[in-house]
Amino acid sequence: MSATIKKAQRLRADIIKLLYYKKKSSLTDLSKRTKKSLPLITSTVNALIEDGLIIEQGLAPSTGGRRALNFLLNPNYKRYIIAVAMDQLTTQLTIYDLSNHQVLPTQTIDLDMAEGKSVDKLIAFIDESISKSKIDKTYLLGVGVGMPGFVNVERGVNYSFMQVDGDISLQDYLSRQLDLPVYIDNDSSLIALAELNFGEARNLKDVLVVNIGLGTGLGMIINGKLYRGSSGYAGEFSHIPLSESNALCSCGKRGCLEVETSLLVMVQKAEAAVENGEETSLRTLFKDESKSHVDHFLHAVIKQDPVAISILADAAFKIGKGVATLIHILNPERIVLSGQGAKAGKMLLPPIQQALNEFCIPRIAEQTDIKFSTLTNEAELLAAASLMVENSLFE
C-alpha cells in the first residue's frame, strides 16, 4: 500500500473520529481540527458521503456571512461495535452503532475474573451476545474491552487477571477466538476517556476521574489527554498507602487505600453489621438474591439507611484524604466522581469535602471543583466502544 493511500485512509478515519465524538461539524471546523486544507477535507467528506458513512445535517450557526453545512455520521450505516465492561465479578456487554445508540440492550453475567475459566467464559458470552443481536459478523468493527488490573495496552496483556497459555497476549487470543479485532484497556483509564469525550471533563485540560467501584481507581486527564505514565500504569490511586488498617491488599501490600474504600469492603462491613444485629434495612435487602449485595448497599445509601450511610461516609472520607493528596500534586481543574459508587450521589460529597477541608491548602483546593459523573454505568461501555473507533481505519 502506497504512502499516499495510507494518508488518505488515516484522514478518513480522523474525520470519522471527530464526528463520532463531536456529533456534527462543518467542513471549516474539520479542516481546523485535522490541520488539513479545506479542499482536501471537502473531497474526503464527499467520498465518505458517497460511501454512505456521512450525511449532511442542516446549517451550522452563523458566524457572519453564509452559514456552512454541518455533517454527521450516518446513523443508518451498518457498522457496529461490541463494548465490554468488566469488573472483578460482573461483566456487561452492549453493541453500539456509530452514533452510540445501543442496538443490543446491555447484557450482564456473573464472571469472576480470578477463575481459571474466565477467558473461555468471556468468549462464550461475547459469541452468545452476537448471536442474540442477529447482526451479520461482517458488519462488526470489533470488540473493545475495559477491565481492572495492570493492563499494558501496547502488548494487550492484563498482568493481574485472565492469563492465557502460550506465547500470545490476551488481546490476540480473544481476537483469534472471536475472529474479530479486539482491544483491551484498564477500566479506570477508559472511564476517564469517557468523561473526556462524553462527560464532565469535556473541554477541560486537567481533570482527575476517581473510579469508585469494586476497587478504587483513577484516570488522569493532563493537558487534555489521558496520562498513562512512562510504562502505562499511572493512576494506581488505590495503592497509595493511606490506610491505617493492617488488612492485606490484593496487590500483596498493606496500607493501601483500597482496603478501606472499595465497594467490596463497604459491602463486607454492611454484611458484618447485619451479622452483629444492627438495625438496618440491609437485613431484608440482602435476602433478595435477584440483585448483588453491592446494588442493595447503594440502594440503602440512596434511601438514607443510617448504617449504610455511616459505612459510606467512612470510606468517602478516606477517598477525600487521597483526593487531597492528588490536588496538592496535580492542581486539577476538576475532580469527577465516577464508577458504580457514584450512584450514591450527594451522599458521597459531605465526607469528601470534609476531608478536603481538613487536609487541603484552601488556596489550592478552591481552584478545583467536584462533579458527579452523568454517565454512571455507561461510562466504561462508551469508552470501550471508542477503543474500536480509535483503532479502526473504516476501509
WOWO-V53398 format. One record per backbone hydrogen bond with DSSP energy under -1.0 kcal/mol. CO is the residue of the C=O (numbers start at 1). NH is the residue of the N-H. Records with the same first field share a line. If there is no record, write none. Layout:
CO=NH / NH
//
This chain:
2=6
3=7
4=8
5=9
6=10
7=11
8=12
9=13
10=14
11=15
12=16
13=17
14=18
15=19
16=20
17=21
18=22
19=23
22=24
25=71
26=30
27=31
28=32
29=33
30=34
31=35 / 36
37=41
38=42
39=43
40=44
41=45
42=46
43=47
44=48
45=49
46=50
47=51
48=53 / 54
49=52
53=74
55=72
58=70
68=60
70=57
71=25
72=55
74=77
77=79
80=141
81=96
82=144
83=94
84=146
85=92
88=113
89=111
90=87
91=109
92=85
93=107
94=83
95=103 / 104
96=81
97=100
101=97
107=93
109=91
112=115
115=118
117=121
118=122
119=123
120=124
121=125
122=126
123=127
124=128
125=129
126=130
127=131
128=132
129=133
130=134
136=139
137=140
139=80
142=82
143=183
144=84
145=185
146=86
147=187
149=151
150=159
152=156 / 157
156=171
157=152
166=168
169=173
170=174
171=175
172=176
173=177
174=178
175=179 / 180
181=143
183=145
185=147
186=190
187=191
188=192
189=193
190=194
191=195
192=196
193=197
194=198
195=201
199=202
201=204
205=224
206=333 / 334
207=221
208=336
209=219
210=338
211=217
212=341
213=263
215=213
217=211
219=209
220=227
221=207
222=225
225=222
228=234
235=237
236=239
237=240
238=258
240=242 / 257
249=252
253=249
255=243
256=259
257=260
258=262
262=266
263=267
264=268
265=269
266=270
267=271
268=272
269=273
270=274
271=275
272=276
273=278
274=277
280=283
281=285
282=286
284=287
285=288
292=296
293=297
294=298
295=299
296=300
297=301
298=302
299=303
300=305
301=304
305=309
306=310
307=311
308=312
309=313
310=314
311=315
312=316
313=317
314=318
315=319
316=320
317=321
318=322
319=323
320=324
321=325
322=326
323=327
324=328
325=329
326=330
327=331
333=369
334=208
335=371
336=210
337=373
338=212
339=342
340=343
341=344
342=345
344=347
345=348
348=352
349=353
350=354
351=355
352=356
353=357
354=358
355=359
356=360
361=364 / 365
362=366
364=367
365=368
369=335
371=337
375=378
376=379
378=382
379=383
380=384
381=385
382=386
383=387
385=389
386=390
387=391
//
